[in-house]
Amino acid sequence: MISMEQFDEVEMRVGTITNISLNKRARKPAYKVTVDLGEYGSKNSSAQLTNYEAEELIGKQVVCVCSFAPIRIGDVKSEIRILGSDTDSGCILLTSLSKVKNGSKIF
């Protein structure tokens, strides 16, 4: 188990997907996703969201972990982790019920 202090160190924010394309060099099917995090800038991620059509993800707000060190996945420098839930039909994205300002902190 982690402490509340450790949990509080994980920076999670809401952002809007602005661009998406296939990450052709990833070992598992994935998209290269650009997320607008408002005052925190636009960040890239490689995300296994291929159960969604790319076009339906543009403009969607998603929850992201922003405090991990960047990693390279295929030819993408993945700067954030987009959060979702694993289901039999693939990843289901976590999002807010209402539209919020990009960069809003999750707590």
One Martini backbone bead per residue (centre of mass of N, CA, C, O) as a GRO file, in nm:
protein
  107
    1MET     BB    1   0.101   0.034   0.016
    2ILE     BB    2   0.019   0.367   0.003
    3SER     BB    3   0.037   0.679   0.085
    4MET     BB    4  -0.102   0.986   0.077
    5GLU     BB    5   0.162   1.132   0.011
    6GLN     BB    6   0.227   0.965  -0.240
    7PHE     BB    7  -0.033   1.024  -0.396
    8ASP     BB    8   0.007   1.342  -0.396
    9GLU     BB    9   0.261   1.315  -0.604
   10VAL     BB   10   0.052   1.254  -0.816
   11GLU     BB   11   0.005   1.400  -1.130
   12MET     BB   12  -0.327   1.496  -1.223
   13ARG     BB   13  -0.487   1.568  -1.543
   14VAL     BB   14  -0.677   1.755  -1.768
   15GLY     BB   15  -0.734   1.685  -2.123
   16THR     BB   16  -0.716   1.744  -2.478
   17ILE     BB   17  -0.755   1.593  -2.771
   18THR     BB   18  -0.578   1.704  -3.084
   19ASN     BB   19  -0.409   1.438  -3.169
   20ILE     BB   20  -0.395   1.147  -3.404
   21SER     BB   21  -0.195   0.844  -3.448
   22LEU     BB   22  -0.018   0.594  -3.555
   23ASN     BB   23   0.203   0.368  -3.386
   24LYS     BB   24   0.403   0.183  -3.590
   25ARG     BB   25   0.647   0.098  -3.362
   26ALA     BB   26   0.479  -0.050  -3.180
   27ARG     BB   27   0.429  -0.360  -3.045
   28LYS     BB   28   0.154  -0.254  -2.976
   29PRO     BB   29  -0.129  -0.129  -3.045
   30ALA     BB   30  -0.111   0.230  -3.120
   31TYR     BB   31  -0.120   0.569  -3.031
   32LYS     BB   32  -0.053   0.896  -3.113
   33VAL     BB   33  -0.091   1.145  -2.856
   34THR     BB   34  -0.231   1.472  -2.819
   35VAL     BB   35  -0.233   1.687  -2.524
   36ASP     BB   36  -0.412   1.949  -2.382
   37LEU     BB   37  -0.284   2.126  -2.070
   38GLY     BB   38  -0.270   2.412  -2.112
   39GLU     BB   39  -0.036   2.566  -1.916
   40TYR     BB   40   0.135   2.276  -1.965
   41GLY     BB   41   0.073   2.201  -2.242
   42SER     BB   42   0.173   1.982  -2.487
   43LYS     BB   43   0.138   1.623  -2.492
   44ASN     BB   44   0.273   1.303  -2.534
   45SER     BB   45   0.139   0.972  -2.632
   46SER     BB   46   0.128   0.623  -2.590
   47ALA     BB   47  -0.182   0.449  -2.677
   48GLN     BB   48  -0.408   0.172  -2.609
   49LEU     BB   49  -0.689   0.282  -2.818
   50THR     BB   50  -0.786   0.084  -3.071
   51ASN     BB   51  -1.101   0.061  -2.994
   52TYR     BB   52  -1.082   0.332  -3.119
   53GLU     BB   53  -1.144   0.584  -3.318
   54ALA     BB   54  -0.962   0.848  -3.388
   55GLU     BB   55  -1.190   1.061  -3.449
   56GLU     BB   56  -1.345   1.020  -3.162
   57LEU     BB   57  -1.100   1.154  -2.982
   58ILE     BB   58  -1.129   1.420  -3.081
   59GLY     BB   59  -1.198   1.642  -2.803
   60LYS     BB   60  -1.137   1.468  -2.571
   61GLN     BB   61  -1.144   1.423  -2.236
   62VAL     BB   62  -0.867   1.345  -2.014
   63VAL     BB   63  -0.682   1.147  -1.794
   64CYS     BB   64  -0.356   1.236  -1.651
   65VAL     BB   65  -0.026   1.150  -1.603
   66CYS     BB   66   0.253   1.397  -1.536
   67SER     BB   67   0.499   1.262  -1.326
   68PHE     BB   68   0.641   1.097  -1.524
   69ALA     BB   69   0.881   0.971  -1.690
   70PRO     BB   70   0.986   0.959  -1.988
   71ILE     BB   71   0.911   0.738  -2.269
   72ARG     BB   72   0.986   0.502  -2.518
   73ILE     BB   73   0.743   0.431  -2.788
   74GLY     BB   74   0.885   0.364  -3.033
   75ASP     BB   75   0.858   0.696  -3.185
   76VAL     BB   76   0.762   0.785  -2.887
   77LYS     BB   77   0.749   1.042  -2.652
   78SER     BB   78   0.622   0.960  -2.344
   79GLU     BB   79   0.493   1.206  -2.108
   80ILE     BB   80   0.219   1.055  -2.059
   81ARG     BB   81  -0.067   0.907  -1.890
   82ILE     BB   82  -0.347   0.757  -2.001
   83LEU     BB   83  -0.648   0.687  -1.852
   84GLY     BB   84  -0.787   0.354  -1.787
   85SER     BB   85  -0.994   0.069  -1.847
   86ASP     BB   86  -0.988  -0.271  -1.841
   87THR     BB   87  -1.140  -0.465  -2.097
   88ASP     BB   88  -1.262  -0.689  -2.322
   89SER     BB   89  -1.279  -0.429  -2.541
   90GLY     BB   90  -1.076  -0.254  -2.384
   91CYS     BB   91  -1.007   0.067  -2.340
   92ILE     BB   92  -1.147   0.290  -2.099
   93LEU     BB   93  -1.183   0.608  -2.056
   94LEU     BB   94  -1.104   0.866  -1.850
   95THR     BB   95  -1.344   1.112  -1.738
   96SER     BB   96  -1.553   1.376  -1.727
   97LEU     BB   97  -1.879   1.483  -1.694
   98SER     BB   98  -1.751   1.764  -1.733
   99LYS     BB   99  -1.629   2.034  -1.859
  100VAL     BB  100  -1.290   2.140  -1.833
  101LYS     BB  101  -1.006   2.279  -1.770
  102ASN     BB  102  -0.718   2.266  -1.897
  103GLY     BB  103  -0.516   2.130  -1.627
  104SER     BB  104  -0.681   2.013  -1.430
  105LYS     BB  105  -0.686   1.889  -1.117
  106ILE     BB  106  -0.651   1.584  -0.959
  107PHE     BB  107  -0.801   1.468  -0.617
   0.00000   0.00000   0.00000
